[in-house]
């Protein structure tokens, strides 16, 4: 680029810095959103993986009772092993018993302490032998008596616990108050891959795990000096036989690390997919504002062409400006991404997903990718703008006002149509997944993801085609404006129809905002309404006793089973039933039927409930028969998916090893909240898992006041009525939906900022026009009215297109997934509420530009571009 042209470009850049700042802020916000989302994804991956910290770091061999599910590296073994079988064996230097019991830790106030990331809080025995003890005391001492515990550093920090403080532990069968005697780390970290640990004396853990004296779920073994771990493993496996599983501690650590890393990658992928919506909005806004920036400089670019600048030079000028803007926005956006990530982390922690224990990421991925994305986004936005700039005719420099040149309609139609075809292709992928995959949450999630990508492309395609809708809608609004405001309305109609791309730029941002809000609102209303409807259909009990704490999925945490004895005698109570739950794996018949390939293990949830009087608290579809000990009722989805039949015997592996059960009947739980997959009696549940968690105690009869008095002495429990419990229990099912709120909220703010920037810049580019209108007699009120009627056009266009996209998205979700929870049946009040919100947003963003336009002096208008 020649030096004279470069000087002109510098002057143009300096004079238009206000406009450039608006575009710079839009780009910076977009990059901050990208950087913050990436930070959150990377920190989530680190927190879930737990690093390389392992409680087995000092052990050489693990002897685990019974069989171990190789797919569940954190699961407890299903058998028992005696410690005295190992302590005196040759080659064994030390041995310690181990067991784990899932618990809920709470402050004395009853507020639950969430485990790190997706982990659990486990009660484990303190290991006193220094050869095997992996726990390093940061403060205090080891637990020495019943009622004393040591906690890992993350749990102490999350619960604001110090040595000597008291906390509440909710065990499967009781609730206890314990005192913190020490705070520990594991290999320098505050948690392990499985989650948080509460360490108690071995006898306390043995009783909590319902283990006979002298037996454990596992035994940690330290090999004698000179004895390789693999050699000791082989000797113990040969001598102890098939009643136990013998593994090297190193192999278990590697399996846990691999599983945790894989889970971390999955979490990061899910977060990345959620963040893609916000990132898409950021790119959309940058492209929109940069295009408006170039369009409002039409006369300046035409002057450059008139004095000899070639189209190639003008395009290079635009790209250079985009490069400078992108570089500045990238640096600022990467820095702003750290507080954005902290905000996302805080919001997710309130929903049960706490990754605050991880450190901010400063590697090249966390810093380079957002910066590179910022430059690519601004360059991509400048590409179309540069193409338009090089086609500006020098004659346009002589025009008194900026009027859009007539563009060829066919290229825009072809480009928009191609994008819409791409959206249809994503919908076709969703249809193929539905046809090939069995029903279930995984299929629904993948289908929803494909529909989301298709809808984002549909938004882009409609944004390209929006200028074609401006003239007819502008004419409609213009007629209404003429009837209401007379000549002012006619002038507004003329300005709208003369510059359809300018109006379309603002309308497309509003379309995106309306589509985001309406889509989330439609899905939320549909899902919550269906849960409430189905939950009331299934739950006959009037009340439920549940925990004030929450699981990592957001559902109420388990309560102690002894709560039922406290409420059963409350005045007016006619039935109190414990609802327990555990996970088992289908062993026989092989999951999915016979196949030459090894089938994937099929794990499913089994609910336990007292069969006598079950219909007094639950009304399950299909009316399952009263189940005897050793019988199981399966949901119709499980029966169909695993090709099982009534009367068939199946073998499942639970917490106590393999158990043979007879399929006594089929049923369905339309709410998916109480007995979604399988149902057994309490006696059968004890065979599967003595420590099965108690999800709730369902109560028929009695009053809330009487029940509250009955459980007043139990910390961390509450009494909920039917609707409140259904809402609380459905939190785990709607967690993925709630996770979108954070990203959609940030994306909405960015979209509104983009609309405000576009409106402000469109007013600024018509400084001369508004000043001349004032010179010929237009009043301040009339100028403001013109801009408001333009805003009305934006509102009508953006609202109609946004609602159409939202309804289409929900309709596609319903068709593709076949789920009754995604019904395109919105309440009547939603549309006027969304339209009113869009009108408020549009009028609010146009208020300041309207005030500025009305105050343009005539002399300033005369010298404006």
N, C-alpha and C positions, 0 to 999 in steps of 0.2 A: 504494500500500500504506500502511495507516495506521501511525502512529508506534508504538503499543503492539505491533503485530504485528512491526514492524521490530526493536524491541528484543528480542522473543522470538527472532526469527530470528538476530540477532547472538549471543545467548547460546547458541542451538543450534549455531551455527557454531563458537563458541569451545570448547564442551564436546566437540564431535566432531572436533576438529582432527586427531587421530591417524588417524581414518578418512579424513578429507579429504586428508591428506598421502599416504596410500597411493594414492588415486585421482589426486592431483596428479602423483605420480611416474610412474604409468602413462601419463597424458596427456603429461607432459614427455618420456618416452622415445619415445612415438609421434611427437611433433612433431620431436624431435631426429633421428629416423630419416627423416622427411620432408625436413627441412632439409638433412641430410647427403647424402641421395640427390640432392636438387636441386642442391646445391653441386657434387657430383661430375659430374652431367650438364652443368651450365653450364661447368665447368672443362674437361671433355672436349671440349665443342664449341669452346671457345676454343683448346685445344691442337691439335686436329685442323685447325682452319681456318688456323692459323699466322698469324693477323692479316693485315696488309697488306704484310708483308715479302716482297720478291721479288728474286731475283738479277738480274732484267732491269730493275731500277729506273733504270739509267742508259742503257740501250740504247733506240734509237728503232725499229729494224727488226730482225726475225729472219729470216734466210735458212736454211731447214731443208731438208736433202737428201731427195729423194724425196717421198713422201706422208706425211701426218700424220693419225693417227686423231683425229678431232675429239672423240670420246667419251673419249679418254685424254689429258688435258691434261698429264700428267706423263711420258708415254711418249716414248722416244727416236724420232726420225724414222727411217724405214726406208731412207734413201738417204745419199749422201755429197755434199759440196760442197767445192770448192777455195777456199782462203782468197785466193789470188792473183787470183781472178776478181772480187774486190770491193774490194781495197785501193786500187786506182788509179782507181776509177770516179768520174765527176763527181757531186757531191752527197754523197759519203761522206767524213766527217771522220776516222773511225777504224773499224777492224774487228778482231775477235778470234775465234779458233776456239773451239768449245765441244763437249764430249762428256761423257757421263755413263755411269758403270759402277757397277752395284750391288755393294757390298762389305759385308763384315762386319768391324766394328772391335772389337778385343778388347784388354783389358789384357795386360800381359806374363804375368800368371798364367793367361791363357787364358779368363777370364770375359768374356763378350760385353758390349758396351755397346749398350743398346737405343736406338733412334732415338726421337725425340719422337713420342708418341701412335701413330698408325697409319702414320707415315711410314717411309721407308727411309733407309739411309745410302748416299750417292752419292759416288763419286770424281769430282771436277770439276777443270778446269784453273784455275790462278791467272791472273787477268787483270792484266797489268802496266800497261796503258794507263790512266792516271787518268781519261780521259774515259768509260771503260766500266766501270771497276772498282767493284763495289758493296760490296766487303768492307772494313770498317773494323777496323783492328788494335786489340784491347784490350790485348794483351801480345805481346812478341816481335817477329818480323819475318816477311816473306814467304818462302815456300819458294824456295830458289835452286838446289838440286841434287837429283839423283835420290836418293830415300831420305828427303827432308824433306817435311813436310806442315804445312799450317795447318788448324785445325779450328774449327768454329763453337762458340760459347759453351756451348750445351746439351750437345754431345758432350763437351766438356772437363769440364763440371760432373758429368754423369752418369758419366763414366769416371774422375773424380778425377784429371784430367791437368793438368799444368803444362808450361810451356815447358821444353824439354830432355828431357821424358820420352819413353820408347819405348813404342810400341804395335804390335799385330799387325794387318795388313790381309789378309783372305782375299779374293783376287781370283778370277775365274772359272777361271784356269789355273794360279795359283800362290799361295803364301802368303809374305808379306814382312814384315820388321821395318822400321818407319819411325820417325823422330824428329819430335816436335812442335816446329816452329820458331816457331809463332805461334798466337794465339787471336783469332778475329774475331767480329764481329756483322754482321748484315745489316739496315740501317735501324733499328738499335738493338735488334733482336731476336736471340735466341740460336739460331734455326733459321728455315727457310723452309717454305712450305706443303708442299713435297715431302718434307721431313724434315731430316736432318742432312747436312752437307757436309764432306768431306775434300778439301782443296785441295792439288794437287801441281803441279810444273812441267808445262807443256803437253806436253813430249816424253814424260813418264812416263804421262800420261793417254792420249796417242795410242797408245802401245804397249799399254797395258792394254785399250783399246777395239778393238785389232786393226785400226787404221786405217792405210791407206797414207800415206806421207810427204806432207805438204802438204794432206791432206783432213781434213774434220771432219764430225761429224753436223750441226752448226749453226754459223752465223757470226753474232755480234752486230755490229750496225752502228750507228754514231753518225752522224746526219745533219749535214751541214755547216751552219753558221749561215745562217739564212734559208730553209732547205729544210724544208718540212713533212714529218712522218713519213709521212703518207698519200701524198703526192706521190712520195717516194722509194720507198715500197713498190710503187706502181704502175709506176714506171720499171724497177725491178729485176725485177718479175714479168714485164714485157713482154720485157726483154732476155734473161733467163735461161731462159725457157720453162718447159715442164711438168716438167723434171727436178728442180725444186726447188719448195718451198712458201714463199712470202714473206708474212709477217704483220707487223703493227705490234706492237712490244713491249707497248704499252698493251693491245691486244686479248688478248694471251696472259696478261698479268697479270690482266685482268678475268676471263678464263675460269678461271684457276687459283683466283682468289678465290671465284668462284661455285661451282666444284666443291668447294673446301675447305669453304666454308660449308654446302653441301649435305651433304657427308660428315659435317661436325660435327653438323648437325641429325639425320642418321641415327643417329650414335653416341648423341647425347643421347636420341633416341627409344627406342633399344634399352635404354639404361641406365634410362630412365624406366619402360619396361615391366618390367624386372627389379625395379626399386624398387617397382613397384605391389604386388608380393606382400608386401613388408615394410610398406608403407603400409597395405594392407588389414588386416594383422595388428594394426598399431597402432590403427586405428579400431575393430577388433573388441574389442581389450582395453579400450579406454576405455569403449566402450558397455557392456561386461560389468561392469566395476568400478563404473561410475556407477550402473548399475541395481541392483547389490548394495548400494551405499551408500544408496540411497533405500529399498530393501526393508527394511534393518535398522533404519530409523527409522520404521517403521510406527506404533508406539505414540506417538512424539513428534508425528508428523503428525496422528494421530487426536486427540490432545489439543488441537492447534491448531484442528482442526475443531470440537471440543467447546466451546471457549471463544468461537467465533463467526467463525473464519476461513472464508471462502468457498472452494469448490474452485478458483476462478480465482486467488485470492490464494495458495493453496498451490502451484499450478502456477507462478505468477510467482516465488515464493520459490525453487523448484527451478531455474528457468531463470537466476535471478540468481546462485545459487551456481555454476551451470555457467559463467556468463559470467566470474565472478571467477576460477574455476579455469582456464578457458581462456586468459584474459589472462595470468595468471602463468605457466602452462605454456608459452604461446607465446613469451614473452620468454626463459624459460630454455631452451626447446627450440631456438630459433633460435641462441642462443649455443652450446649443446651441439652443434649441427649442424656447427660448424667442426671440432672434433676428430674427430667421426664421419666427416666427409668425408676428413680426413687418413688415418684408418684404412683407409677404402675405397680411397683412392689407393695407399697402400702395398701393400695386398693385390693390387690389380690390376697394379701395377708388377712384382710378382714373377712375374706370368703373362704379361708382355710388353707390357702396355698402360700406358705411363708418361705421365701427364699432370701430373707434379709440377712441370714448368716453368711451368705456368699460375699465375696469381695468384688468391687467394681472391676470390670474387665478393661485392660489397657493394652491388649495385644493388637497385632496388626489387623486382625479381622474386625475387631470392635471399632477401630479408628479409621482404617482405610476404606472399608466397604461403604459406610455412610458418606464419606467424603467423595469417593468415586461415584456413588449413586447421585450425589448432588450435582456433580459436574455433568454426568450423563443426562440427568433430567433436564437441566437448563439448556444443554446443547440440543437435546431432543425437542424441547419447546421452541428453541430458536430456529430449528430446521424449517418448519412450516412458515414461521414469521419471516425468515430470510428469503424463502421462496417468494412470498408475497411482496417483500420489500424490493426485490430486484425487478419485479414487474410493474412498479409504480412509474407512471408516465410523467415526464417533466412538465407536461401541460397542467397537471394537477397542482403545481406550485402556484399557479395563477388564480386558483379558485379562492373565493372569499370564505368559504366554509368547507369543513371536511365532510365530504360525502363519499360513501362507499362506492367503488367502481363495481359495475355489474360483472359478476363472475360467471364462469361457465357452470351450469347446473349439473351437467352430466358427470364430471369428475367427482363432485361432492356426493352425488347419488351413488356412484359406483363404490366410492370409498366407504361411505356409511353402510351400504348394503353388504359389502365384504365383511365388515366388522360384525354385523348382525348375523351373517351366515356363520361366523366363528362362534357366536353365542349359541346358535342352534346346534353346532357341533358338540359343545360342552353338554348341552341337554341330551344329545344323542348318547354320549358316553354314560350319563346318568341312567338312561333307559337300558343300556346294555348291562350295566352293573345290576340293576334290579332284576333283569331276566336271568342272570347267571349266578347270583349270590343268594344264599338262604336268608330269610328274614332275620332281623336282629339289630341291635344298636350299632354294630360296626357298619352294616350295610347302609343304615340310615345316615350315619355320619359321612360316609364317603359320597353318597348321593347328594347330601346337603352341600358338601364341598364343591362338587361339580356344578350344581345349580348356582352356587355363589359366584364361581368364576364366569359362568354364562351370563349371569345378571350384571356383573361388572362390565363385561364386554357389551351387553345391551345398552347400558348407560352411556358407554363411550360412543356406540353407534348412533344413539339418539342425539347425543350432544353434537355430533357432526351434522346431523340432519335438522337440528333445531331451527336454523335460519329459515327453512321452508315453512315452518309453522308460525313464524312471527307475523307475516303479512295477514293471513286470515284472522288470527286471534287479535292482532293489532287493530284490524278493521272492526271487529266486534267490540273491543274495548273503546275504540275511537267513537263508534256510534253512541255507546253509552255515555262517554265523556262529553260528546257534543250535546246530548240531551240534558246532561246535568250541568255542565260548565260552559256551554255555548262555544264561542270562538276559541277559548282556551283549550277545550277538549279537542277541537279540530286541529289546532297546532300540535297538540300532543300526539294525535293520530299521525300527522304528517312526519314528525320526527321519528316515530317508531317505525313506520313503513319505509322511510328513506334509508335507515341504517339497521337492517335486520340482524347483521352479524354482531353489532354492538349490544343489542337487546338479548340476542341469543347467548352471548358470553355470560351475562349476569344470570339469565334464566337457567343455563346449564349447571351453574354452581348451586342454585336453589333446587333444581331437579335432583341433584346428587344428595343434597341435605335432606330433602323430603323423602327420597327413596330410602335412605339409611334409617331415618327415624320411623317411617311408616312400616318398613319391613320388620324391624326389630319389634315394634309395637304389635304388629299383626301376629308374628310368631309367638311373642310372649303371651298375649291375650289368649291365643288359641291353645297353647300348651298348658298354661295355668288353668284356664277354664275347663279343659278336658281332665286334668288331674283332679280338680275340685269336684267335677261331676262324677268321675269314676270312683274317687275316694269315698264320697258320700254314698255311692251305690254299694261299695264293698264293706265299709266300716259301719257296723251296726252299733257298736259301743259308743256311748255318749262322751267318754273321756279317755285319755291316754296319759299314763305316767311316763315321762321321758326325761332325758338329761338336758341340762342347760348348756352342756358342752356340745361341740360339733366334731364330726369326723373330718378328715382331710377333704372329703367330697362335699362337705357342707350339710350332711344329714345329721340328725341328733345322734350323739355318741351313745354307746351302750350304757345301760344302767345295771345295778347289781340285782341279782335274781331275788334276793330276800325282800325287795320292796313289795312284792305281791302279798306277803304275809301281813304287812302293815296296812294295806288298803282293803284287803278282803274283809276285815272286820269293821270297816267304816259304816256309819249308819246309812241305810238305804241301798247298799251295794248288793246286787243279786248275783254278779258274776265278775271275777277278776282273772284274766288269763295272761300268762306269760308268753310273749312272742319271741322265740329264740331263732338264731340263724347261724349257719356254718357253711363252709364251702367244701365240697367233695369232688373227686375226680372219677369219672366213669371208667372202669377197668374192663368189664365184660357185660355185654358184647362190645367189640371194638368200636370206638366212636365212628359214626358215619357208615357203618357196615363194612363188609369185607373188601379188601383192596390189596394189591401187590405192594403198594407203597405204605410206609409206616404212617398211620393216621395221626393227626394232631390230637393231643389229649383234650377231652371235653370236660371242663370244670363248670360246675353249676352250683347255685345257692339252694340250700335246703332250709326250709322254715319249720320250726317245731311249735306246736300248740296243743293244749289239752283238747282231746277229741270230744269229751263230754261237754256239751254246752257250747261247742265251737260256733254254732249258728247264732248264739246269743250275742256274739261280738263281731263275727265276720260272716259275710254272705258272698261266698265264692261262686263264680259261674260254673255250671255243670254239676253242682251239688256233689262234691266228693264224698265217698262213704266214710263212716267212722273207721279210722285206721287202727289196727291192732299192732302190737309190737312186732317189728320185722317187716312191716308193710310201708309202702310209699305211694303217694299219689303224685303224678307228674302233670305239668301243664301241657296243653295241647301242642304248643310250639316245640317243647322238648321231645314229646312223643313223635311228632312228625319229623323233626330235624334228625333224630337219632334212630328212626325206624323201629321204635319199640311198640309193644302191644300189651294190652291188659292181660294180667295173669303171668307175664313173663318174669323170670328171675334175673336180676342184674347184680353185679358186684361193683361196689364203689369203694374208694379209699378215702378215709377221713382221718381225724386226729388220732384214732385208735386202731389204725390199720384197715385191712379189708373187711368189708361187711357185706353179707348177702341180703338183698331185700327183694320183696315181691311187689310188682307193680299192681296195686289194687284198684286203681281208677285214674281217671283223667279229669281235669278241671281247667279253669283259666281265671286269672286275676286281672281284670281289665285296668286296674289302677297301677299295676306293676310295683306296688308299695309294700304289700304284706306277705304274700307267698307267690312270688312271681314265677318260680320255676319248679319247685317241689315242696311237698308237705309231708311231715311225719308226726308221730306222737312223741311226747316227752321221753318216754322210755326208749324209743328208737333213737332219738337225738342223743341220749346218754351213751348209746353204743357207738354213735358216730363221733361225738366230741363232747366230753364231759364239761368242758369249758366253753361251750358255744355261747356267743354273745347274746345278751338280752336286749333286743331292739326297743321294746316298749312293754308296758303292762296295760292291756286294754281292759277298761272297766265299764260294766253295764250297771246303771242305777247309781244312786248317790248324787250328791251335789259337789260342785267345785270347792265350796267352803269346807265341807266335811273331808274331802280328799286332801286338801291342802293341810288341814290339821293333822291328818294321819301321817303325812310324809314330812311334817315340819322339822323333825329331827334328822332327816337324811340330807346331807349337803349335796348340792349340785343336781337336784331333780326338780321338776315342775309338773303342774297339772295343766293339760291342754284340752280344749273341747275338740269335737270332731274336725271342724274346719281348720282350726289352728294346727292340729297334728298333721292333717293331710298336707297343708302348706309346708310345714317343717320337714316332713318326711320326703316331700318331692324335691327338696333343695338339691339332693345328690343327683337327681335325674336332670335337673335344669342348670347344673353348674356350668356346662359348656355354653349355654345360652347367656348366663349371667357374665361369663368371662368376656363376651363380646361387648358388653356395655362400656367398658373402659376404652377400648379402641374405637368403637363407634362414636362415643362422646367426644374424643379428641378429634376424630375425623370430621365430625359435625362442626366443631368450632373452627377447624381449618377451612371447611367449605363456606361457612358464613363469613369468615375473614376474606376469603377469595371473592365472594359476592360483593362485600363492602368495598374491597379494593377496586374491583371492576367497575362498580357504579361510580365511585369517586373519580376514577381515571376517565370514565366516559363523560362525566360532567366537565372535568378539566379540559378535555379536548375540544369542548364546545364553548370555551370562554368567549370567543369573538361572537359567536351566534347569540349567546344570552345577553352580552353587552349591547349588541345591535337591537335586539328585541326591546331592551330597556330604553334605548335611544329613540325608538319610534313610538314609545308610549306604554309598553307593557309594565304593569305594576309588579312589585315584589311578590304579592300574593299570587298573581297569575303565573309568574315564573316557577314558583314552588308547586303550583297546581299542575303545571306541565310535567314536572319531574315525577310528581306523585302518580299521574296517570300512566307514565312510562313504567313506574314501579308496579302499578296494577297489572300491566301487561306481563311483566316478569312474574308476578304472583300467580296469575292464571295459568301461564304456560308452564312454569316450574312445578306448580301443584298438580296439574293434570298429568304431566309426564311422570313426575315422581310417584304419584299414587298408582298410575298404570304399571310402573315397574314393580312397585311393592306388591300389588295384587297379583301380578304375573309371577313374581318370585314365589309367593306363597302357594299359588295354584300349581306351579311346577313341582314344588316340594311335595304337595299332597299327591299329585299324580304319580310322580316318580317313586316316592317312598311307600305310598299306600297307607300311611299312618293316619289314624283317626285323631292324633294329637296335632296334626298340621292341616287344619280345615280352613278353606277360604270363606269363612263366614264371619266377617268382622262386625262388631257392634255399630249401630247407625251413628253414634256420636263421635266415632273416631275420625271420620272424614271432615266434619266441620271443625274439630279441634285442630287437626293437622293444617287445614286451610287457614284457620285463624293464626296459628303459629307462624306459618309461612308469610302471611300478610304482615304480622308484627315484625318479623325479621327483615322483610324487604323494606317496609316503611322506616324502620329504625336505621337501617344502613343507608337509606337515601335522605334522611333528615338533614344531616350535616352538609352533604353535597348540594342539596336544594338551598340551604341557607347561603352557602358560598356563591352559588350561581346567581341568586337574587341580589347579591351585593357586588357584582362585577361592575366597576366603573366603566363609563363609555370610552374614556381615553385608553384604559388598559385593554379593552376589547379591540380597539383600533390597531394596537401594536401586537396583539396576540397572533399566534400562528393561525 
